[in-house]
Amino acid sequence: MSAAVSLRGLTNRPKQERYLVTPEGIEIPIMLASKGSRLGALILDFLFFFLVIYAVVYFVIFVAGGAAETFASDSIEGASGALEFLAILFILFLFFMRYGYFMAMELGPRSATWGKRIVGIRVAARDGGRLTPEAVIARNLLRDIELFMPLVFIMLAPGGEWGSYGVAGAVWFAIFMFFPFFNKDNLRAGDIIAGTWVVEAPRTKLAETMSTSGAAATSGSSTVTGAKYEFGEAELSVYGEHELQVLERLLREDKDEALGPVHETICRKIGWDPGAGDERAFLEAFYAQLRAKLEGDMRFGKRKANKHA
Amino acid sequence: MKAPVLSSWFGKTAVAAPPDIESAALRSDRFRLEREGDWQRLEDIVKRMEKGGLRRISDEELLALPTLYRTAASSLSVARETSLDAATLSYLEALVQRAWFQVYGPRKGFFAWFKEFILGGWSRAVREIWLDVCIALFVMVAGTIVGWLLVAQNTDWYYRLIPGGFADTRVPGASREALMETLGTEDSADRLSIFAASLFSNNAGVAILAFALGFAFGIPSLLLLVHNMALLGAMMWLFVGADLGVEFAAWLSVHGTTELFAILLAGAAGLHIGRSMAFPGDKSVLEAAAASGRRGAVVMAGVVFMMVIAGLLEAFPRQLVGSVEGRFTIGGAFLVFWLTYFFLYRPARVEDGL
């Protein structure tokens, strides 16, 4: 296997991109999750959290009512025993929800809570290794000072009951809460001590091949007009890889009205007379031949990043 | 340079038949069409692993997974040199990343981890932070003494240290009988289990807070320890003043040896993080924080476990066993057990594989 092309230092890579080097020596780009999507995931998780807690509270009240009714005629002790059991279950349940939900979900094969799954992000180890249970425990134990305590302080401090002590506490805890804004990897305090980060979990579908249909497949002949588009060496050296990929995106998007202006621009650039009505075939043919040329050059180690290169 | 091509074009789920390879005008598209069956088979396996772990895939697929992964990785590496098809490249990057998480990330199941944790992992983590345990112990003892001295000098401090809910009849100037009564037992075990559950939830919450505060260079963890122990010192002063020192110690020791030990470990784990961030040595701050955080997390998992035991001890034996000797025996036995487990029990490290 050849040494991987380094993606680092290439221009036009997004700012939030980081790299992961597999044991095969291949660099895979991973995108950091944006702060917005993490906040969204958190809000979703809390929504589930409260929904589940409300459901359980209603269930407990329902069962408690049932237990009181059943045992009331027999003995008071039976009823209190049943209620006691319910109370214990409830206390333990609340504890588990507070500390266990995030841990249990992130230990699963997708390393993400429901909220994160919906948003399409996951937790990963920062060093590229595996995500261990210790890391998941560590990152979630810190939620206390990052989330629960700041919220308590921020809600109570303005009331003035705790005086300047409360305000100082609120400010202090706010530092932890807004930690992701202070570092380039969007790490929260829990991520720092666990050695993790939150990255996007891409779900890209495999798109169609470009050169098996349309004018790209038939070496440039249009099915509409029957015209055959062939471009010479000089005409194809106008553009580089960047323009090729813009054109690819355009052709895949399937928006015919966008093709017209592009067709015109290219024609002017290569000194052709822009016609009308057969833009798609023209662009497909141009795309296929430009790609064939650029890929051919690539095999000889010649790359042309964009039209200026 | 060609990647090994697995012959199976169609996985279990019928993949839509790809276009004829020969029909592709571009060499890089032919390269892709020759291999995309393998990629899609890999994607299918990975998708199912993400959904339900290893249960959903057959042995045959599990065996094929590493090969398929390498095929895809090698395709990516070749495609980067030969293809300018942005859609295919981004698909491959996403696929290799997803597969990489599954191939190189087969974490231990929870039970395997828990077994390793109980049989050595926990006590090793505790021994690794021995210095912090010593510092935290020193701080706790100092806190107790401070609490004692403060109250001894001025009884007003008692009301400041002890929150209202606790104090009930245990206030300076209370009679010996009233104090004795608070150390007494309950007649039956009714309602004690609720007491146990809420004690556990409350104490474990405090311990987790002590750990989490370690992030601020450990200082708040220590302050929390001092505050909690000053409270204990003030209480001790009160009971010793009423000539109930031994009874109080017995009452406290039942669960205290476990609970205070757990708080000690939580504070030490927090301090460990704070200390390694303040003095990272020759690692970077982030690396040092991550290493100490993971070690601390193991200790904390154990702390929660100890809090369960402490909650049970506090609710049942302490409220039901009345004699001073009985209480000392229970508390002492647990102390000996924890010390033995943490410092004498040293099984060889089980390698966690790759």
Interface residues (C-beta under 8 A of the other chain):
Chain A: M1 S2 A4 V5 L20 T22 P23 E24 I26 I28 P29 I30 S80 E84 F85 A87 I88 I91 L92 L94 F95 Y99 L107 G108 P109 R110 S111 R122 A124 R126 D127 R130 L131 T132 P133 E134 A135 I137 A138 R139 L141 L142 R143 D144 I145 E146 M149 F176 A189 I192 I193 A194 G195 A201 P202 R203 T204 K205 L206 A207 T209 M210 S211 T212 S213 A216 A217 T218 S219 E241 L244 Q245 E248 R249 R252 A288 R291 A292 L294 E295 M298 R299
Chain B: M1 P18 P19 D20 S23 A24 A25 L26 R27 S28 D29 R32 L33 E36 W39 Q40 E43 M49 E50 K51 G52 G53 R70 A73 S74 L76 S77 V78 R80 E81 T82 S83 L84 D85 A86 A87 T88 S90 Y91 E93 A94 L95 V96 Q97 R98 W100 F101 Q102 Y104 G105 P106 R107 K108 F110 W113 D190 R191 S193 I194 A196 A197 S198 F200 S201 A204 G205 I208 L209 F211 A212 L213 F215 I273 L286 E287 A289 A290 A291 S292 G293 R294 R295 G296 A297 V298 M300 A301 V304
